[in-house]
């Protein structure tokens, strides 16, 4: 993957009803990235699993399906004590959150 591809924005369209609360939600998720990194550095797998569980509990409801999917993977890896896998997923999530661009609206029907 080239440097340009790595920085391509990840655009996600979500329900317009979420617009008033989405900025706060994303602020919390971005802060949790620091919490994940700290838990990983301490190899605190129960805390990693707890944070991942919180993320997966809300990400899909906010229309962030990829975040939900990766949080599920992270929770499973933390429970299985797979430090290397957790590190890889956290790095993915860091990149995802850095590149995420949320827009509001419904998909247009092609019919």
N, C-alpha and C positions, 0 to 999 in steps of 0.2 A: 504494500500500500504506500503510495507516495504521500508526501507531506500535505499536498493540497487535498487529497482524499480524506486524510485524517481530520482536517479542520472543516470539512463540509458540514454545514448546519444540519441538525436532526430536527426536522419540522414535524410537529404533531398538532393536528387539529382536534380541539376538544369542544365539548358542549359550551355554548355561549353563556349558559347559566353559571358556569364556574368562573367566569371572568372576575367577579368581585373578590374572590377568595384565592385565585390561583397564584398570585404573586407571593402571598404569605405562605401558601403550601410549598412552593418551590424554595422559598427562603429557608424553611424548616428542613426540607430535604437536603439542601446544599450544606447546611450546618451539620446535618447527620453524617455527611461525608467525612468531616473531621473526626467525628465520634467513631466512625468505622475504622479510620486509619489509626486512631489511638488504641482502639480495642485490638486491632490486628498487631500493632507493635508490642502490646502487652500479652499477645496470644491469649486474650480473654474470649474464648470461643462462646461461652454462654452469653456474654454481652453482645458479641457479633450476631448470634442467632436472634437475640431479643430485638436488636435494631432492625435487622432484616425482616423480622416478623412484622414490626410496625410499618415498615415501608410497604411490604406486600399487602398489608391490610388496607392500605388507602390508595395505592398507585393506580390500580385498575379503575376504581371509582372516579378518579380524576382523569381518566382517559389515557393513562401512561402505561400501556400494555407491556412495552419492553422493560420498563422499570419494574413492573410487577413480576415479570418472568425472571429477571436477573435477581431480584430480591428473594424469590423462591429458591433459586439455585444457591444463593449465598446462605440462606438459612439452612438448607440441607448440608452444604459443605461444612458449615460451622458445627452443626450437630455431629457430623462425621469426623470432626477434628482434622479436616483437610486444609491446613494452613496455606499451602501453595495455591490451591484452588480459590480460597477466600481472597488471597492477595490479587489474583488475576481478575476476579469478579469485581473487587473494589476498584481496581485500576480501570476496568471497563465502565463502572458507574461514574467515576470521576470524569472520564472523557464524555460520557453520555450527558451528564449534567452540565458540563462546560459548553457543549455544542447544542443543547436543547433550545429550540425556539417554538414556543407555543402560540398557536393562532386559535381564534374562536370562530366557530361556525359549524354548520352541518355539511356533510358531504353532499355535493350536488348530484342529483339523479341524472343518469344519461338517457332516461326515457322521456 
